[in-house]
Amino acid sequence: MLEDRGLSAATIGIDLRYVYADTLFRLQQNNPECQFVDITGMLYGLRAIKHPQEIELHRSAARLFEEGLRRAITDATEGQSAQAIKYNYQAGALEAAMADPSLGELQSAYGFISAGTGSSFGDRSGLHSGDLIKFDCGVAVGGFYSDCGRTFAFGRAAADQRRVHDALAEAHASAREVMRPGTPISAIYRAADDVMRAHGFPGYSRGHYGHSIGLDSFVEEPPFISANEHSELQAGMLLCLETPYYSASTGSYQIEDMILITENGHENFNTLSYELVEL
């Protein structure tokens, strides 16, 4: 291909950061006069703006996440393990995909689900009244991913659990309000961070409040919603906005939506409530 294009002695940009050593060796062996250089950052910049067909696959993946979550919380029972909740989530996503082939090819349903008052992903002796169930999950559809999250209380939520969740929900809402073309990504970070400080969580610290998403199997892609990311939002960007919290005393929390930047504002792919729903 390189020879056909007159590039047999050219400088070739590739995503060198993620190329297998063996792949690079073969490229260099077969094209000894070429110089291969890293343009991973440039490629992520191009991938940050989604094509219409990519957007539809991401939208389907977000919907299948919600279908899986609904199945998991409907089937939540006393004594159930976090692993069993995860299996029900995966089963719900699969059932929804089978029921509606127009959503695309479901390739996997994955995620981190915690059940209990601690901050670990596992569980002690199963689900009990007063525990939190945290979903930080996604689905792969046609090679593209979703990454979404919600938190539920099993039984009655304690006052301190509600205090944390209410702050996270308000921080998430404040960040959503500024998500439109032309907004510096760092402004989204500040909007969420300011709310957490105002609610009396001065020690709450996040490296980022979300990320782009696309083809990467580890889901999180640049740009990240961080304090030092000053590039501006553009129409066609798809960001996963998240406000998580991990507490050894009250449990783990996650609120995460997939948000598409449009010409005049944004579109949220998620439809679930931001309340701390009691099951």
Salt bridges, closest charged atoms under 4 A:
ASP22 OD2 - ARG26 NE 2.93
GLU56 OE2 - ARG59 NH1 2.32
GLU66 OE1 - ARG70 NH2 3.62
GLU67 OE2 - ARG70 NH1 3.44
ASP75 OD2 - ARG71 NE 2.57
GLU78 OE2 - HIS128 ND1 3.02
GLU95 OE2 - ARG71 NH1 2.58
ASP100 OD2 - ARG63 NH1 3.41
ASP147 OD2 - HIS211 NE2 2.99
GLU170 OE1 - HIS199 NE2 2.71
ASP193 OD2 - ARG197 NH2 3.37
ASP216 OD1 - ARG47 NH2 3.04
GLU220 OE1 - HIS208 NE2 3.67
GLU220 OE2 - HIS211 NE2 3.88
GLU221 OE2 - ARG47 NH2 2.54
GLU242 OE2 - HIS208 ND1 3.76
GLU256 OE2 - HIS211 NE2 3.50
ASP257 OD1 - ARG150 NH1 2.87
GLU267 OE2 - ARG59 NH2 2.83
GLU278 OE2 - ARG162 NH2 3.15
